[in-house]
């Protein structure tokens, strides 16, 4: 009997595992185990992929996106660049770690090494740097520079002062690293003298930061206190003067350009016609001012005709990085092109209004196409001083070969004088450049600066905002009515009809 009972119990247990429910349950368990195994294997495989490739940029401002400017620079590197990151890697912000890995992956010339200053405190002394710093160096050039994490991940100080909470406003990994790599691998140094003494506007921190990234040295120069323009001046910059030049300054400027100098002038709220001395210099190069402010109802911001989006006619160095063609100018004065006083001068416009532009004064409005940005160039040939010496020697020494004296007299060097005039200082007004991040105002300005230097490309890259972006409709109209009332009404009507049909059924 006991045997029979055991057989019956065993049979019941076996029967429990042969039911349809048990079969489905076993299938579910097996499938779950298989899925878990696949997930584990998938994660193990993904974990073996380098960090630079497995981190996807899902941010709205694409902070990990590396610019074409950087890619071009890194692809052309000939020398090894070492980056020593003096920081505890596990404690470093993920955004910095991810960007460094993505940056280094673009070139086999870049070597990144993380050094823990807690485990190796002597490294701070060895590299003369503080913690949370990147030391960028190039053995071939012997140059070294440092980048603090604070310059890459910029803290919003105003928020910190008011709320006491640390938050970040900008991410500048691309700009800071590219500037450092360019500095340590290049031997090009350019000095820009900013003219003072005429009520010129100060350059914004945005512009000075971009110049610093391009390794330009910015120095102030008062022309009234100088008897000549310094020999190391690579570009003379006038930013929105409110007073005219003196006659002596006109002579300095004229002689500087005649010797192959580079001058860049941004006009302020005062029209060029109110600056007769400065206007006389520009007239030599075929540039004349127009009375009044310029309006362009065809190309303006939100029906405000004095907020102009000029047409860009850029090529070569001026076109680098220009993609949207969106540049905003306010309080602009117009210019027209005339015949230069010398045939060797070539003048062309790179910013202008549409044909529906207007020069507006208190008494009249003149329609036409007005220039807002102009470049004038002239090739200057200077004879070698040795040619005159050889002529004198030939007069006293009859044995001198005539062919040699001819070759000496023909020896000469050439240089290019360049005059750039932009009719609105608002091009680099921080209220505009910081409020509209999609504009290319600073890009066209820095391109115009860099175009003065042979073999120098604009490598200044703006920081990317970490602020919250909102999708807003600027103009209320039919579209806004459709979104606010039309779509909800359609959904409600459709839902009511479905409910009504089901209720009747």
C-alpha positions in Angstrom: 0.0 0.0 0.0 2.8 2.4 0.9 4.4 1.7 -2.5 1.2 2.5 -4.3 0.8 5.7 -2.3 4.3 6.8 -3.2 3.6 6.0 -6.9 0.5 8.0 -6.8 2.3 11.0 -5.1 5.1 10.9 -7.6 2.6 10.7 -10.4 0.7 13.8 -9.1 4.0 15.7 -8.8 4.9 14.7 -12.4 1.5 15.7 -13.5 1.9 19.2 -12.0 4.8 19.8 -14.4 3.0 18.5 -17.4 0.1 21.0 -17.3 -0.3 23.7 -19.9 0.3 26.4 -17.2 3.6 24.8 -16.2 4.8 24.6 -19.8 4.0 28.3 -20.4 5.7 29.2 -17.1 8.9 27.3 -18.0 8.9 29.0 -21.4 8.6 32.4 -19.7 11.4 31.6 -17.3 13.7 30.3 -20.0 13.0 33.4 -22.2 13.7 35.7 -19.2 17.0 34.0 -18.5 17.9 34.2 -22.2 17.1 38.0 -22.3 19.1 38.6 -19.1 22.1 36.7 -20.6 21.9 38.7 -23.8 21.8 42.0 -21.9 24.8 41.0 -19.8 26.8 39.9 -22.9 25.8 43.1 -24.7 27.0 45.3 -21.8 30.2 43.4 -21.6 30.8 44.0 -25.3 29.8 47.7 -25.1 32.1 48.1 -22.1 35.1 47.1 -24.3 34.3 50.0 -26.8 36.5 53.1 -26.1 34.8 55.8 -24.1 35.1 58.2 -27.0 32.8 56.1 -29.1 30.3 54.7 -26.7 29.1 58.1 -25.2 26.3 59.6 -27.4 25.7 63.4 -27.3 22.1 63.8 -26.3 22.4 67.4 -25.1 20.4 70.1 -26.8 23.5 72.3 -27.4 25.7 69.4 -28.5 28.5 70.1 -26.0 30.4 67.0 -27.2 30.2 68.0 -30.8 33.7 68.9 -32.1 33.9 71.7 -34.7 35.3 71.4 -38.2 37.9 74.0 -37.2 39.3 71.6 -34.6 39.1 68.6 -36.9 41.1 70.4 -39.6 43.7 71.5 -37.0 44.1 68.0 -35.6 44.2 66.3 -38.9 47.2 68.5 -39.9 49.2 68.0 -36.7 52.8 67.0 -37.4 54.2 67.0 -33.9 53.2 65.0 -30.8 51.1 66.8 -28.2 51.0 65.6 -24.6 48.0 66.3 -22.3 48.7 65.6 -18.6 45.4 65.7 -16.7 46.2 66.4 -13.1 43.0 65.3 -11.4 41.3 62.4 -9.7 39.6 60.8 -12.7 36.7 59.2 -10.8 35.9 62.5 -9.2 36.1 64.6 -12.4 32.9 65.8 -14.1 31.7 63.2 -16.6 31.3 66.0 -19.3 35.0 66.8 -19.1 36.1 63.2 -19.1 33.9 62.4 -22.1 35.0 65.4 -24.1 38.7 64.8 -23.5 38.4 61.2 -24.7 36.5 62.2 -27.8 39.0 65.0 -28.5 42.0 62.7 -28.2 40.4 60.1 -30.4 40.5 62.5 -33.4 44.3 62.3 -33.7 47.0 59.8 -33.0 49.4 62.7 -32.3 47.6 63.5 -29.1 48.5 61.5 -26.0 46.4 61.8 -22.8 47.6 60.7 -19.4 45.7 61.0 -16.2 47.8 61.7 -13.1 46.2 61.4 -9.7 47.6 64.3 -7.6 46.6 62.6 -4.4 48.7 59.6 -5.2 51.4 61.6 -6.9 51.5 65.1 -5.2 55.0 65.8 -6.7 53.3 66.0 -10.1 51.9 69.4 -9.2 55.4 70.7 -8.4 56.9 69.1 -11.5 54.4 70.7 -13.9 54.0 73.9 -11.8 50.3 73.5 -11.9 47.3 73.1 -9.5 44.9 70.2 -9.2 42.1 69.9 -11.8 44.4 71.3 -14.6 45.3 70.0 -18.0 49.0 70.6 -18.9 49.3 70.7 -22.7 52.9 70.5 -24.1 54.7 69.8 -27.3 58.3 68.5 -27.1 59.1 69.6 -30.7 58.5 73.3 -30.0 59.3 73.2 -26.3 56.1 75.1 -25.5 53.7 74.4 -22.6 50.4 75.8 -21.4 47.7 74.9 -18.9 43.9 74.7 -18.9 42.0 74.9 -15.7 38.8 72.8 -15.4 37.1 76.1 -14.5 37.7 77.4 -18.0 36.1 74.3 -19.6 33.1 74.1 -17.3 32.3 77.7 -16.5 30.4 78.3 -13.3 27.4 80.7 -13.3 28.7 83.0 -10.6 25.6 85.2 -10.4 23.5 82.1 -9.6 26.0 81.1 -7.0 26.0 84.5 -5.3 22.2 84.7 -5.2 21.2 81.2 -4.4 24.4 79.6 -3.0 24.0 76.7 -5.4 26.8 75.9 -7.9 25.5 75.7 -11.5 27.3 75.9 -14.8 26.5 78.3 -17.6 28.9 77.3 -20.4 31.0 74.4 -21.7 34.2 75.4 -23.5 36.1 72.2 -24.0 36.4 72.6 -27.8 37.6 76.2 -27.6 40.1 75.8 -24.8 41.7 72.5 -26.0 42.0 73.7 -29.6 43.5 77.0 -28.5 46.1 75.2 -26.3 47.0 72.7 -29.1 47.4 75.6 -31.5 49.6 77.5 -29.1 52.0 74.7 -28.3 52.4 73.6 -31.9 52.6 77.0 -33.7 55.3 79.6 -33.6 53.0 82.3 -35.0 52.5 85.3 -32.7 50.5 88.3 -33.7 50.2 91.6 -32.0 47.0 93.8 -32.4 47.2 97.4 -31.3 43.9 98.9 -30.3 43.7 102.6 -30.9 42.6 104.8 -28.0 42.2 108.5 -27.4 39.0 109.1 -29.5 36.4 107.7 -27.2 36.6 104.2 -28.6 34.4 101.5 -27.2 35.9 98.7 -25.1 36.1 95.3 -26.6 33.7 92.9 -24.9 35.0 90.0 -22.9 33.5 87.7 -25.5 35.8 89.2 -28.2 38.9 89.4 -26.0 38.4 85.7 -25.0 38.2 84.8 -28.7 41.4 86.7 -29.5 43.1 85.1 -26.5 42.1 81.6 -27.9 43.7 82.6 -31.2 46.9 83.6 -29.3 46.7 87.2 -30.4 48.3 89.8 -28.1 46.1 92.8 -27.6 47.9 96.1 -26.7 46.5 99.7 -26.4 48.0 102.5 -28.5 47.3 106.2 -28.3 48.2 107.7 -31.6 48.4 111.2 -30.1 51.2 110.1 -27.9 53.1 108.1 -30.6 55.4 109.5 -33.3 55.0 106.2 -35.3 53.2 103.0 -35.3 55.3 100.2 -33.6 57.2 97.9 -35.8 55.6 94.8 -34.2 52.1 96.0 -35.0 50.4 93.3 -37.1 47.0 95.0 -37.0 45.8 98.4 -36.0 42.2 98.2 -34.7 39.8 101.1 -34.2 36.6 100.2 -32.4 33.7 102.7 -32.6 35.5 106.0 -32.2 33.4 109.0 -31.1 35.9 111.7 -32.1 37.7 112.3 -35.4 41.5 111.8 -36.0 43.8 114.8 -35.9 45.9 115.7 -39.0 49.0 114.2 -37.5 47.2 111.0 -36.9 46.0 111.0 -40.5 49.6 111.2 -41.6 50.6 108.3 -39.3 47.7 106.2 -40.6 48.4 107.1 -44.2 52.1 106.3 -44.0 51.4 103.0 -42.2 49.1 101.8 -44.9 51.4 103.0 -47.6 54.1 100.8 -46.1 51.9 97.7 -46.2 50.2 98.1 -42.9 46.9 96.5 -41.8 44.1 98.6 -40.4 40.6 97.6 -39.2 37.9 100.1 -38.3 34.5 99.6 -36.9 32.3 102.7 -37.0 30.2 103.6 -34.0 26.9 105.7 -33.7 28.6 108.6 -35.5 28.4 108.7 -39.2 31.6 108.6 -41.2 30.5 111.9 -42.8 31.0 113.5 -39.4 34.7 112.4 -39.4 36.2 114.4 -42.2 39.8 113.4 -41.4 39.1 109.7 -41.1 36.9 109.9 -44.2 39.8 111.4 -46.1 41.9 108.3 -45.4 39.1 106.0 -46.4 38.4 108.0 -49.6 41.9 107.2 -50.9 40.8 103.5 -50.9 37.4 104.2 -52.6 35.2 104.2 -49.5 32.8 107.0 -48.8 30.2 107.4 -46.0 26.5 108.0 -46.4 24.5 110.3 -44.1 21.9 108.8 -41.7 21.2 105.4 -40.4 20.5 102.4 -42.6 17.2 100.6 -42.7 16.3 97.5 -44.7 12.7 96.4 -44.4 13.4 93.3 -46.6 16.1 91.9 -44.4 15.3 92.8 -40.8 14.6 91.3 -37.4 10.9 91.0 -36.5 9.7 93.9 -38.6 12.3 96.3 -37.1 14.0 97.8 -40.2 17.0 99.2 -38.3 17.9 95.7 -37.1 19.5 94.4 -40.3 20.6 91.0 -41.5 23.1 92.0 -44.2 23.8 90.0 -47.3 27.2 88.3 -47.0 29.5 88.1 -50.0 32.4 86.2 -48.4 35.0 84.0 -49.8 38.5 82.7 -48.8 39.5 83.4 -45.2 36.3 85.5 -44.6 34.1 82.5 -45.3 35.7 80.1 -42.8 33.1 78.6 -40.5 30.2 80.7 -42.0 27.2 78.5 -42.5 24.0 80.2 -41.5 24.8 83.5 -43.2 23.0 85.1 -40.2 24.7 88.3 -39.0 22.7 91.0 -37.1 23.6 94.8 -37.2 21.9 97.7 -35.4 22.5 101.4 -35.8 24.4 100.8 -39.0 25.8 103.5 -41.2 26.1 103.0 -44.9 29.0 103.2 -47.3 29.4 103.4 -51.0 32.3 102.4 -53.2 34.0 104.9 -55.5 37.2 104.8 -57.6 40.3 104.6 -55.5 43.0 107.2 -56.0 45.5 104.6 -57.2 45.0 101.8 -59.7 46.9 99.4 -57.5 44.1 99.5 -54.9 41.3 96.9 -55.1 38.1 97.5 -53.0 35.2 95.1 -52.5 32.2 94.7 -50.2 31.6 91.6 -48.1 28.4 92.9 -46.3 25.7 94.9 -47.8 21.9 95.6 -47.7 19.4 94.4 -50.2 18.4 96.7 -53.0 15.6 97.9 -50.7 17.9 99.5 -48.2 17.3 103.1 -47.1 19.7 105.8 -45.8 17.4 107.6 -43.4 18.0 111.1 -42.1 15.6 113.6 -40.4 14.8 115.1 -43.8 14.8 112.3 -46.3 15.1 108.6 -47.1 17.3 107.4 -50.0 16.7 103.9 -51.4 19.5 101.8 -52.7 22.1 99.1 -51.9 24.5 100.2 -49.2 27.8 98.6 -48.2 28.1 97.6 -44.5 31.5 95.8 -44.7 34.3 96.7 -47.1 37.9 95.4 -47.6 40.5 97.4 -49.6 43.9 95.8 -50.5 47.0 97.2 -52.2 50.2 95.4 -53.2 53.1 97.5 -52.1 56.5 97.0 -53.8 59.6 98.3 -52.1 63.0 98.5 -53.7 66.0 97.0 -52.0 68.4 99.7 -50.6 71.3 97.8 -52.0 70.3 98.6 -55.5 71.2 102.3 -55.1 74.4 101.4 -53.5 75.4 99.2 -56.4 74.6 102.0 -58.8 77.0 104.4 -57.0 79.7 101.7 -56.9 79.2 101.2 -60.7 79.9 104.9 -61.4 83.3 104.7 -59.7 84.3 101.2 -60.6 84.2 100.7 -64.4 85.0 97.0 -64.0 81.5 96.3 -62.4 79.5 94.0 -64.7 76.4 95.8 -66.1 74.3 92.7 -65.7 75.0 92.5 -62.0 73.9 96.1 -61.5 70.7 95.5 -63.4 69.8 92.4 -61.3 70.5 94.4 -58.1 68.3 97.3 -59.2 65.4 94.9 -59.9 65.5 93.3 -56.5 62.4 94.2 -54.6 60.0 92.9 -51.9 56.2 93.0 -51.9 53.7 93.3 -49.1 50.0 93.8 -49.0 48.3 96.7 -47.3 44.8 95.9 -46.1 42.0 98.2 -44.9 38.8 96.7 -43.4 35.9 98.9 -42.6 32.7 97.7 -40.9 30.0 100.3 -40.6 28.5 99.2 -37.3 30.3 98.5 -34.0 27.2 96.6 -33.0 28.7 93.6 -34.9 30.6 92.7 -31.7 28.2 94.2 -29.2 27.9 91.7 -26.3 24.2 92.4 -25.9 23.7 91.0 -29.4 26.4 88.3 -29.6 25.4 86.8 -26.2 21.7 87.0 -26.7 21.6 85.3 -30.0 24.0 82.3 -29.9 22.9 81.2 -33.5 24.3 84.4 -35.0 27.7 84.5 -36.7 28.7 88.0 -35.7 31.8 87.0 -33.8 32.8 84.5 -36.5 32.7 87.0 -39.3 34.6 89.5 -37.1 37.4 87.1 -36.1 37.6 85.9 -39.8 38.1 89.6 -40.8 40.9 89.9 -38.1 42.6 86.7 -39.1 42.5 87.6 -42.8 45.1 90.2 -42.2 47.7 87.6 -41.3 49.3 85.3 -43.8 49.0 81.6 -43.0 46.8 82.2 -39.9 43.4 80.7 -39.6 40.7 81.8 -37.2 40.8 79.0 -34.6 38.7 80.8 -31.9 35.7 78.7 -31.0 32.9 80.0 -28.8 31.8 78.3 -25.6 28.5 76.4 -25.7 25.7 77.4 -23.4 24.4 75.0 -20.8 21.3 77.1 -20.2 17.8 75.7 -20.7 16.5 76.2 -24.2 12.8 77.0 -24.6 10.7 76.5 -27.8 8.7 79.7 -28.2 6.6 81.2 -30.9 7.7 84.7 -31.5 4.6 85.9 -33.4 1.1 85.0 -32.4 -1.0 84.1 -35.4 -3.0 81.4 -37.1 -0.4 78.8 -36.2 -0.6 79.6 -32.5 -4.4 79.5 -32.6 -4.2 76.1 -34.2 -1.9 74.8 -31.5 -3.8 76.3 -28.6 -7.4 75.7 -29.7 -7.5 73.6 -33.0 -5.6 70.5 -32.0 -7.3 70.1 -28.5 -10.7 70.6 -30.1 -10.1 67.9 -32.7 -9.0 65.4 -30.0 -12.0 66.2 -27.8 -14.4 65.8 -30.7 -12.8 62.5 -31.8 -13.0 61.2 -28.2 -16.6 62.2 -27.8 -17.6 60.5 -31.1 -15.9 57.2 -30.0 -17.6 57.4 -26.6 -21.0 58.1 -28.2 -20.8 55.2 -30.6 -19.8 52.8 -27.8 -22.6 54.0 -25.6 -25.2 53.4 -28.4 -23.8 49.9 -29.0 
